[in-house]
Amino acid sequence: ELPVASTPGGAGALYSTVGDLAKWDEALRSEKILKRASLDMMFTPNLGNYGFGFMIDSVAGYQRIWHDG
């Protein structure tokens, strides 16, 4: 059983499993949640290296799409 945060909130107070994160990633990229145009805006740098909701850069030659909070 996963621990439960005593004070629920966003970002760091969320818990998930690797399996559930993989399901979320698959659903997101398969357009089950958002249309392709919205995904393209999220994953394309727009303001510097920021897409709509994610930072987009590279590490060791690999593209990295991330958010720290």
LONUTI-158189 format. One line per 3 residues: number of its first residue (from 1); their letters; for each residue x, y, z of N, C-alpha, C, CB. Coordinates in nm, 3 decimals, always signed. Each point is the difference from the previous one (the first is absolute). Glycine has a CB too. Layout:
% residues N
NUM) a) X Y Z X Y Z X Y Z X Y Z | ... .
END
This chain:
% residues 69
1) elp) +0.085 -0.118 +0.000 -0.085 +0.118 +0.000 +0.089 +0.124 +0.000 -0.185 -0.124 +0.122 | +0.149 +0.222 -0.204 +0.077 +0.123 -0.008 -0.027 +0.090 +0.120 -0.004 -0.017 -0.250 | +0.104 +0.092 +0.293 -0.024 +0.097 +0.108 -0.094 +0.109 -0.048 +0.226 -0.048 +0.098 .
4) vas) -0.300 +0.103 -0.007 -0.094 +0.106 -0.033 +0.052 +0.130 +0.058 -0.195 -0.161 -0.003 | +0.197 +0.265 -0.078 +0.046 +0.130 +0.048 -0.098 +0.054 +0.103 +0.113 +0.046 -0.221 | -0.060 +0.010 +0.329 -0.086 +0.053 +0.104 -0.068 +0.129 -0.043 +0.147 -0.105 +0.171 .
7) tpg) -0.083 +0.181 -0.259 -0.058 +0.123 -0.053 +0.004 -0.009 -0.152 +0.072 +0.136 +0.202 | -0.184 -0.177 -0.263 +0.000 -0.016 -0.146 +0.028 +0.132 -0.071 -0.162 -0.188 +0.024 | +0.230 +0.180 -0.134 +0.029 +0.117 -0.080 +0.056 -0.044 -0.134 +0.042 +0.137 +0.206 .
10) gag) +0.000 -0.044 -0.286 +0.053 -0.033 -0.130 +0.147 -0.036 +0.004 -0.168 +0.149 -0.098 | +0.222 -0.177 -0.015 +0.142 -0.026 -0.022 +0.054 -0.108 +0.094 +0.026 +0.235 -0.077 | +0.055 -0.198 +0.174 +0.068 -0.096 +0.085 -0.088 -0.083 +0.089 +0.182 +0.154 -0.006 .
13) aly) -0.309 -0.122 +0.018 -0.089 -0.077 +0.086 -0.073 -0.109 -0.075 -0.027 +0.201 +0.141 | +0.066 -0.228 -0.266 -0.066 -0.102 -0.079 +0.080 -0.130 +0.004 -0.097 +0.177 -0.149 | +0.028 -0.288 +0.152 +0.062 -0.131 -0.001 -0.049 -0.079 -0.119 +0.021 +0.003 +0.250 .
16) stv) +0.065 -0.087 -0.306 -0.038 -0.085 -0.111 +0.093 -0.120 -0.004 -0.090 +0.199 -0.130 | +0.052 -0.296 +0.049 +0.087 -0.115 -0.025 +0.064 +0.017 -0.137 -0.143 -0.151 +0.146 | +0.250 +0.080 -0.171 +0.064 +0.004 -0.132 -0.098 -0.050 -0.106 +0.227 -0.036 +0.105 .
19) gdl) -0.303 -0.067 -0.071 -0.099 -0.054 -0.095 -0.105 +0.103 -0.037 +0.038 -0.225 +0.094 | -0.089 +0.297 +0.006 -0.101 +0.103 -0.028 +0.058 +0.116 -0.079 -0.118 -0.065 +0.209 | +0.242 +0.103 -0.182 +0.064 +0.105 -0.078 +0.019 -0.044 -0.145 +0.117 +0.082 +0.207 .
22) akw) -0.084 -0.208 -0.228 +0.013 -0.052 -0.137 -0.135 +0.003 -0.072 +0.191 -0.147 +0.073 | -0.300 +0.112 -0.003 -0.134 +0.007 -0.059 -0.036 +0.143 -0.036 -0.069 -0.202 +0.132 | +0.102 +0.296 -0.044 -0.029 +0.142 -0.025 +0.078 +0.047 -0.123 -0.040 +0.040 +0.248 .
25) dea) +0.168 -0.074 -0.256 +0.082 +0.039 -0.114 -0.056 -0.057 -0.130 +0.200 +0.011 +0.150 | -0.238 -0.138 -0.148 -0.057 -0.063 -0.120 -0.130 +0.067 -0.041 +0.106 -0.217 +0.066 | -0.193 +0.245 +0.029 -0.128 +0.065 -0.032 +0.022 +0.142 -0.053 -0.113 -0.138 +0.177 .
28) lrs) +0.206 +0.210 -0.115 +0.027 +0.137 -0.043 +0.054 +0.003 -0.143 +0.046 +0.063 +0.238 | +0.050 -0.147 -0.268 +0.062 +0.001 -0.132 -0.089 -0.062 -0.109 +0.220 -0.012 +0.114 | -0.321 -0.065 -0.076 -0.086 -0.064 -0.099 -0.121 +0.085 -0.037 +0.074 -0.219 +0.088 .
31) eki) -0.079 +0.340 -0.038 -0.109 +0.095 -0.027 -0.133 -0.043 +0.061 +0.116 +0.060 -0.210 | -0.113 -0.143 +0.314 -0.123 -0.037 +0.070 -0.043 +0.113 +0.094 +0.063 -0.243 -0.015 | +0.030 +0.329 +0.053 -0.028 +0.106 +0.096 -0.003 +0.136 -0.067 +0.106 -0.137 +0.180 .
34) lkr) -0.007 +0.164 -0.265 +0.011 +0.129 -0.069 +0.014 -0.023 -0.150 +0.105 +0.105 +0.204 | -0.149 -0.007 -0.279 +0.016 -0.005 -0.146 +0.146 +0.020 -0.037 -0.235 +0.086 -0.033 | +0.273 -0.134 -0.085 +0.138 +0.011 -0.048 +0.049 +0.145 +0.003 -0.038 -0.200 -0.145 .
37) asl) -0.046 +0.295 +0.105 +0.041 +0.141 -0.002 +0.039 +0.047 +0.141 -0.152 +0.042 -0.197 | +0.079 -0.085 +0.298 +0.033 +0.038 +0.138 +0.130 -0.066 +0.045 -0.245 +0.028 +0.051 | +0.263 -0.155 -0.086 +0.123 -0.070 +0.034 +0.120 +0.068 -0.066 -0.127 -0.215 +0.023 .
40) dmm) +0.111 +0.253 -0.149 +0.109 +0.068 -0.071 +0.038 +0.130 +0.071 -0.078 -0.102 -0.216 | -0.021 +0.177 +0.264 +0.028 +0.124 +0.072 +0.071 -0.028 +0.133 -0.201 +0.106 -0.108 | +0.162 -0.214 +0.176 +0.064 -0.035 +0.127 +0.145 -0.039 -0.018 -0.221 -0.074 +0.085 .
43) ftp) +0.251 +0.001 -0.191 +0.131 -0.061 -0.017 +0.091 +0.077 -0.096 -0.106 -0.216 +0.048 | +0.067 +0.338 -0.087 +0.081 +0.083 -0.088 +0.041 +0.126 +0.076 -0.119 -0.090 -0.206 | +0.249 +0.119 +0.214 +0.042 +0.121 +0.070 -0.066 +0.123 -0.062 +0.220 -0.108 +0.058 .
46) nlg) -0.274 +0.193 +0.026 -0.072 +0.117 -0.046 +0.060 +0.127 +0.061 -0.209 -0.139 -0.026 | +0.224 +0.138 +0.155 +0.058 +0.114 +0.072 +0.137 -0.043 +0.053 -0.231 +0.092 +0.064 | +0.336 -0.068 -0.142 +0.130 -0.053 +0.038 -0.003 -0.151 -0.016 +0.042 +0.191 +0.161 .
49) nyg) -0.018 -0.264 -0.053 -0.009 -0.146 -0.008 -0.125 -0.052 +0.072 +0.251 -0.012 -0.011 | -0.355 +0.095 +0.015 -0.124 -0.038 +0.068 -0.110 -0.023 -0.101 +0.069 +0.131 +0.201 | -0.129 -0.252 -0.198 -0.120 -0.027 -0.077 -0.119 +0.030 +0.089 +0.115 -0.179 -0.142 .
52) fgf) -0.234 +0.150 +0.104 -0.117 +0.025 +0.084 -0.007 -0.106 +0.109 -0.124 +0.108 -0.193 | +0.195 -0.088 +0.301 -0.005 -0.089 +0.114 +0.127 -0.076 +0.029 -0.235 -0.020 -0.048 | +0.331 +0.019 -0.044 +0.121 -0.078 +0.018 +0.124 +0.079 -0.043 -0.133 -0.209 -0.034 .
55) mid) +0.244 +0.179 +0.098 +0.129 +0.049 -0.046 +0.050 -0.100 -0.104 +0.053 +0.117 +0.224 | +0.010 -0.068 -0.331 +0.051 -0.086 -0.104 +0.147 +0.037 -0.022 -0.230 -0.023 -0.111 | +0.318 -0.072 +0.134 +0.142 +0.021 -0.022 +0.064 -0.134 -0.031 +0.004 +0.201 +0.154 .
58) sva) +0.128 -0.209 -0.145 +0.066 -0.127 -0.026 +0.110 -0.022 +0.103 -0.052 +0.018 -0.247 | +0.078 -0.145 +0.273 +0.105 -0.042 +0.091 +0.075 -0.114 -0.068 -0.132 +0.070 +0.209 | +0.262 -0.056 -0.221 +0.085 -0.102 -0.062 -0.051 -0.040 -0.138 +0.059 -0.083 +0.229 .
61) gyq) -0.114 +0.179 -0.304 -0.046 -0.027 -0.134 -0.141 -0.056 -0.011 +0.232 -0.036 -0.052 | -0.299 +0.017 +0.164 -0.138 -0.053 +0.001 -0.098 +0.111 +0.037 +0.085 -0.230 +0.061 | -0.196 +0.236 -0.134 -0.102 +0.100 +0.033 -0.059 -0.032 +0.136 -0.052 +0.036 -0.244 .
64) riw) +0.031 +0.069 +0.322 -0.062 -0.015 +0.132 -0.121 +0.092 +0.005 +0.222 -0.059 +0.110 | -0.336 +0.003 -0.075 -0.125 +0.076 +0.019 -0.037 -0.021 +0.146 -0.080 -0.027 -0.245 | +0.074 +0.137 +0.322 -0.013 -0.017 +0.144 -0.071 +0.120 +0.066 +0.209 -0.139 -0.003 .
67) hdg) -0.242 +0.119 +0.126 -0.054 +0.107 +0.085 +0.039 -0.035 +0.142 -0.195 +0.051 -0.158 | +0.241 +0.045 +0.233 +0.050 -0.029 +0.134 -0.102 +0.023 +0.112 +0.222 +0.059 -0.085 | -0.342 -0.035 +0.053 -0.094 +0.022 +0.109 -0.140 -0.009 -0.046 +0.163 +0.140 +0.110 .
END
